[in-house]
Amino acid sequence: TNLRPALVDNFPRIETEQGLSRINGLFRHGWMIAPAMIEEAIEAAFKLPMLAQS
């Protein structure tokens, strides 16, 4: 208990290197914002929008 996956600034972060992407710092809200973070990571990796914005 009392262990939450948060970064020092409390903002989630997507870090990419050659052949590796990491999404960290989602804290307790990860289950809500993980889909948006994954979409953003995929867009950044492939330089393409994944879903149409409405």
PDB file as gemmi writes it, atoms N, CA and C in Angstrom:
CRYST1    1.000    1.000    1.000  90.00  90.00  90.00 P 1                      
ATOM      1  N   THR A   1       0.830  -1.177   0.000  1.00  0.00           N  
ATOM      2  CA  THR A   1       0.000   0.000   0.000  1.00  0.00           C  
ATOM      3  C   THR A   1       0.872   1.236   0.000  1.00  0.00           C  
ATOM      4  N   ASN A   2       0.239   2.363  -0.320  1.00  0.00           N  
ATOM      5  CA  ASN A   2       0.897   3.665  -0.348  1.00  0.00           C  
ATOM      6  C   ASN A   2       1.971   3.768  -1.430  1.00  0.00           C  
ATOM      7  N   LEU A   3       1.928   2.885  -2.414  1.00  0.00           N  
ATOM      8  CA  LEU A   3       2.860   2.966  -3.535  1.00  0.00           C  
ATOM      9  C   LEU A   3       2.061   3.271  -4.795  1.00  0.00           C  
ATOM     10  N   ARG A   4       2.235   4.448  -5.316  1.00  0.00           N  
ATOM     11  CA  ARG A   4       1.524   4.866  -6.517  1.00  0.00           C  
ATOM     12  C   ARG A   4       2.551   5.168  -7.603  1.00  0.00           C  
ATOM     13  N   PRO A   5       2.299   4.717  -8.831  1.00  0.00           N  
ATOM     14  CA  PRO A   5       3.260   4.938  -9.910  1.00  0.00           C  
ATOM     15  C   PRO A   5       3.196   6.362 -10.464  1.00  0.00           C  
ATOM     16  N   ALA A   6       3.662   7.329  -9.696  1.00  0.00           N  
ATOM     17  CA  ALA A   6       3.641   8.728 -10.124  1.00  0.00           C  
ATOM     18  C   ALA A   6       5.071   9.238 -10.264  1.00  0.00           C  
ATOM     19  N   LEU A   7       5.242  10.206 -11.142  1.00  0.00           N  
ATOM     20  CA  LEU A   7       6.530  10.860 -11.297  1.00  0.00           C  
ATOM     21  C   LEU A   7       6.593  12.067 -10.363  1.00  0.00           C  
ATOM     22  N   VAL A   8       7.749  12.647 -10.228  1.00  0.00           N  
ATOM     23  CA  VAL A   8       7.954  13.755  -9.289  1.00  0.00           C  
ATOM     24  C   VAL A   8       7.014  14.929  -9.580  1.00  0.00           C  
ATOM     25  N   ASP A   9       6.799  15.236 -10.871  1.00  0.00           N  
ATOM     26  CA  ASP A   9       5.932  16.371 -11.225  1.00  0.00           C  
ATOM     27  C   ASP A   9       4.453  15.988 -11.331  1.00  0.00           C  
ATOM     28  N   ASN A  10       4.121  14.726 -11.071  1.00  0.00           N  
ATOM     29  CA  ASN A  10       2.749  14.204 -11.100  1.00  0.00           C  
ATOM     30  C   ASN A  10       2.088  14.243 -12.475  1.00  0.00           C  
ATOM     31  N   PHE A  11       2.874  14.375 -13.536  1.00  0.00           N  
ATOM     32  CA  PHE A  11       2.344  14.319 -14.895  1.00  0.00           C  
ATOM     33  C   PHE A  11       2.781  13.019 -15.548  1.00  0.00           C  
ATOM     34  N   PRO A  12       1.870  12.360 -16.276  1.00  0.00           N  
ATOM     35  CA  PRO A  12       2.286  11.157 -16.995  1.00  0.00           C  
ATOM     36  C   PRO A  12       3.245  11.527 -18.121  1.00  0.00           C  
ATOM     37  N   ARG A  13       4.061  10.575 -18.521  1.00  0.00           N  
ATOM     38  CA  ARG A  13       5.083  10.860 -19.519  1.00  0.00           C  
ATOM     39  C   ARG A  13       5.198   9.690 -20.485  1.00  0.00           C  
ATOM     40  N   ILE A  14       5.370  10.026 -21.762  1.00  0.00           N  
ATOM     41  CA  ILE A  14       5.683   9.039 -22.787  1.00  0.00           C  
ATOM     42  C   ILE A  14       7.129   9.276 -23.188  1.00  0.00           C  
ATOM     43  N   GLU A  15       7.953   8.269 -23.019  1.00  0.00           N  
ATOM     44  CA  GLU A  15       9.360   8.357 -23.395  1.00  0.00           C  
ATOM     45  C   GLU A  15       9.622   7.323 -24.481  1.00  0.00           C  
ATOM     46  N   THR A  16      10.317   7.742 -25.531  1.00  0.00           N  
ATOM     47  CA  THR A  16      10.623   6.815 -26.611  1.00  0.00           C  
ATOM     48  C   THR A  16      12.111   6.829 -26.905  1.00  0.00           C  
ATOM     49  N   GLU A  17      12.605   5.671 -27.223  1.00  0.00           N  
ATOM     50  CA  GLU A  17      13.969   5.479 -27.702  1.00  0.00           C  
ATOM     51  C   GLU A  17      13.850   4.593 -28.926  1.00  0.00           C  
ATOM     52  N   GLN A  18      14.937   4.350 -29.558  1.00  0.00           N  
ATOM     53  CA  GLN A  18      14.915   3.483 -30.726  1.00  0.00           C  
ATOM     54  C   GLN A  18      14.423   2.089 -30.329  1.00  0.00           C  
ATOM     55  N   GLY A  19      13.259   1.717 -30.836  1.00  0.00           N  
ATOM     56  CA  GLY A  19      12.709   0.394 -30.577  1.00  0.00           C  
ATOM     57  C   GLY A  19      12.047   0.208 -29.226  1.00  0.00           C  
ATOM     58  N   LEU A  20      11.874   1.287 -28.446  1.00  0.00           N  
ATOM     59  CA  LEU A  20      11.289   1.159 -27.112  1.00  0.00           C  
ATOM     60  C   LEU A  20      10.447   2.389 -26.785  1.00  0.00           C  
ATOM     61  N   SER A  21       9.254   2.154 -26.296  1.00  0.00           N  
ATOM     62  CA  SER A  21       8.398   3.236 -25.791  1.00  0.00           C  
ATOM     63  C   SER A  21       7.975   2.889 -24.376  1.00  0.00           C  
ATOM     64  N   ARG A  22       7.979   3.900 -23.497  1.00  0.00           N  
ATOM     65  CA  ARG A  22       7.555   3.708 -22.107  1.00  0.00           C  
ATOM     66  C   ARG A  22       6.506   4.753 -21.767  1.00  0.00           C  
ATOM     67  N   ILE A  23       5.455   4.298 -21.116  1.00  0.00           N  
ATOM     68  CA  ILE A  23       4.418   5.193 -20.607  1.00  0.00           C  
ATOM     69  C   ILE A  23       4.401   5.006 -19.099  1.00  0.00           C  
ATOM     70  N   ASN A  24       4.736   6.064 -18.375  1.00  0.00           N  
ATOM     71  CA  ASN A  24       4.841   5.982 -16.919  1.00  0.00           C  
ATOM     72  C   ASN A  24       4.149   7.161 -16.257  1.00  0.00           C  
ATOM     73  N   GLY A  25       3.902   7.015 -14.971  1.00  0.00           N  
ATOM     74  CA  GLY A  25       3.391   8.107 -14.159  1.00  0.00           C  
ATOM     75  C   GLY A  25       1.896   8.314 -14.245  1.00  0.00           C  
ATOM     76  N   LEU A  26       1.143   7.259 -14.521  1.00  0.00           N  
ATOM     77  CA  LEU A  26      -0.304   7.415 -14.651  1.00  0.00           C  
ATOM     78  C   LEU A  26      -1.016   7.496 -13.304  1.00  0.00           C  
ATOM     79  N   PHE A  27      -0.318   7.198 -12.223  1.00  0.00           N  
ATOM     80  CA  PHE A  27      -0.850   7.269 -10.864  1.00  0.00           C  
ATOM     81  C   PHE A  27      -2.121   6.434 -10.769  1.00  0.00           C  
ATOM     82  N   ARG A  28      -3.052   6.810  -9.950  1.00  0.00           N  
ATOM     83  CA  ARG A  28      -4.248   5.994  -9.750  1.00  0.00           C  
ATOM     84  C   ARG A  28      -5.273   6.171 -10.860  1.00  0.00           C  
ATOM     85  N   HIS A  29      -5.037   7.131 -11.757  1.00  0.00           N  
ATOM     86  CA  HIS A  29      -5.984   7.401 -12.831  1.00  0.00           C  
ATOM     87  C   HIS A  29      -5.620   6.671 -14.117  1.00  0.00           C  
ATOM     88  N   GLY A  30      -4.666   5.768 -14.047  1.00  0.00           N  
ATOM     89  CA  GLY A  30      -4.191   5.080 -15.238  1.00  0.00           C  
ATOM     90  C   GLY A  30      -5.272   4.371 -16.015  1.00  0.00           C  
ATOM     91  N   TRP A  31      -6.199   3.768 -15.332  1.00  0.00           N  
ATOM     92  CA  TRP A  31      -7.255   3.028 -16.026  1.00  0.00           C  
ATOM     93  C   TRP A  31      -8.148   3.953 -16.837  1.00  0.00           C  
ATOM     94  N   MET A  32      -8.203   5.245 -16.467  1.00  0.00           N  
ATOM     95  CA  MET A  32      -9.034   6.194 -17.219  1.00  0.00           C  
ATOM     96  C   MET A  32      -8.272   6.827 -18.379  1.00  0.00           C  
ATOM     97  N   ILE A  33      -7.007   7.168 -18.174  1.00  0.00           N  
ATOM     98  CA  ILE A  33      -6.278   7.901 -19.208  1.00  0.00           C  
ATOM     99  C   ILE A  33      -5.352   7.029 -20.042  1.00  0.00           C  
ATOM    100  N   ALA A  34      -5.210   5.759 -19.688  1.00  0.00           N  
ATOM    101  CA  ALA A  34      -4.330   4.869 -20.455  1.00  0.00           C  
ATOM    102  C   ALA A  34      -4.722   4.792 -21.931  1.00  0.00           C  
ATOM    103  N   PRO A  35      -6.004   4.671 -22.294  1.00  0.00           N  
ATOM    104  CA  PRO A  35      -6.333   4.613 -23.725  1.00  0.00           C  
ATOM    105  C   PRO A  35      -5.865   5.852 -24.499  1.00  0.00           C  
ATOM    106  N   ALA A  36      -6.020   7.031 -23.930  1.00  0.00           N  
ATOM    107  CA  ALA A  36      -5.576   8.256 -24.601  1.00  0.00           C  
ATOM    108  C   ALA A  36      -4.055   8.310 -24.688  1.00  0.00           C  
ATOM    109  N   MET A  37      -3.378   7.866 -23.648  1.00  0.00           N  
ATOM    110  CA  MET A  37      -1.912   7.852 -23.661  1.00  0.00           C  
ATOM    111  C   MET A  37      -1.386   6.871 -24.709  1.00  0.00           C  
ATOM    112  N   ILE A  38      -2.024   5.720 -24.825  1.00  0.00           N  
ATOM    113  CA  ILE A  38      -1.605   4.726 -25.823  1.00  0.00           C  
ATOM    114  C   ILE A  38      -1.812   5.286 -27.227  1.00  0.00           C  
ATOM    115  N   GLU A  39      -2.955   5.929 -27.454  1.00  0.00           N  
ATOM    116  CA  GLU A  39      -3.210   6.519 -28.771  1.00  0.00           C  
ATOM    117  C   GLU A  39      -2.157   7.573 -29.100  1.00  0.00           C  
ATOM    118  N   GLU A  40      -1.818   8.401 -28.133  1.00  0.00           N  
ATOM    119  CA  GLU A  40      -0.800   9.433 -28.348  1.00  0.00           C  
ATOM    120  C   GLU A  40       0.562   8.809 -28.648  1.00  0.00           C  
ATOM    121  N   ALA A  41       0.904   7.743 -27.948  1.00  0.00           N  
ATOM    122  CA  ALA A  41       2.178   7.065 -28.180  1.00  0.00           C  
ATOM    123  C   ALA A  41       2.228   6.456 -29.580  1.00  0.00           C  
ATOM    124  N   ILE A  42       1.123   5.862 -30.016  1.00  0.00           N  
ATOM    125  CA  ILE A  42       1.073   5.274 -31.358  1.00  0.00           C  
ATOM    126  C   ILE A  42       1.171   6.364 -32.416  1.00  0.00           C  
ATOM    127  N   GLU A  43       0.455   7.458 -32.216  1.00  0.00           N  
ATOM    128  CA  GLU A  43       0.538   8.575 -33.161  1.00  0.00           C  
ATOM    129  C   GLU A  43       1.970   9.084 -33.267  1.00  0.00           C  
ATOM    130  N   ALA A  44       2.646   9.227 -32.138  1.00  0.00           N  
ATOM    131  CA  ALA A  44       4.022   9.717 -32.141  1.00  0.00           C  
ATOM    132  C   ALA A  44       4.962   8.720 -32.812  1.00  0.00           C  
ATOM    133  N   ALA A  45       4.754   7.436 -32.561  1.00  0.00           N  
ATOM    134  CA  ALA A  45       5.636   6.414 -33.112  1.00  0.00           C  
ATOM    135  C   ALA A  45       5.509   6.318 -34.630  1.00  0.00           C  
ATOM    136  N   PHE A  46       4.286   6.425 -35.126  1.00  0.00           N  
ATOM    137  CA  PHE A  46       4.053   6.250 -36.556  1.00  0.00           C  
ATOM    138  C   PHE A  46       3.792   7.562 -37.287  1.00  0.00           C  
ATOM    139  N   LYS A  47       3.754   8.664 -36.543  1.00  0.00           N  
ATOM    140  CA  LYS A  47       3.519   9.994 -37.110  1.00  0.00           C  
ATOM    141  C   LYS A  47       2.202  10.064 -37.873  1.00  0.00           C  
ATOM    142  N   LEU A  48       1.205   9.305 -37.408  1.00  0.00           N  
ATOM    143  CA  LEU A  48      -0.112   9.271 -38.041  1.00  0.00           C  
ATOM    144  C   LEU A  48      -1.199   9.416 -36.987  1.00  0.00           C  
ATOM    145  N   PRO A  49      -2.272  10.144 -37.290  1.00  0.00           N  
ATOM    146  CA  PRO A  49      -3.410  10.147 -36.363  1.00  0.00           C  
ATOM    147  C   PRO A  49      -4.121   8.806 -36.428  1.00  0.00           C  
ATOM    148  N   MET A  50      -4.426   8.216 -35.276  1.00  0.00           N  
ATOM    149  CA  MET A  50      -5.061   6.903 -35.237  1.00  0.00           C  
ATOM    150  C   MET A  50      -6.570   6.992 -35.398  1.00  0.00           C  
ATOM    151  N   LEU A  51      -7.203   7.955 -34.762  1.00  0.00           N  
ATOM    152  CA  LEU A  51      -8.652   8.100 -34.813  1.00  0.00           C  
ATOM    153  C   LEU A  51      -9.004   9.500 -35.284  1.00  0.00           C  
ATOM    154  N   ALA A  52     -10.105   9.601 -35.987  1.00  0.00           N  
ATOM    155  CA  ALA A  52     -10.562  10.918 -36.436  1.00  0.00           C  
ATOM    156  C   ALA A  52     -11.001  11.737 -35.231  1.00  0.00           C  
ATOM    157  N   GLN A  53     -10.608  12.972 -35.193  1.00  0.00           N  
ATOM    158  CA  GLN A  53     -11.007  13.876 -34.117  1.00  0.00           C  
ATOM    159  C   GLN A  53     -12.360  14.468 -34.477  1.00  0.00           C  
ATOM    160  N   SER A  54     -13.271  14.514 -33.532  1.00  0.00           N  
ATOM    161  CA  SER A  54     -14.577  15.107 -33.821  1.00  0.00           C  
ATOM    162  C   SER A  54     -14.756  16.394 -33.056  1.00  0.00           C  
TER     163      SER A  54                                                      
END                                                                             
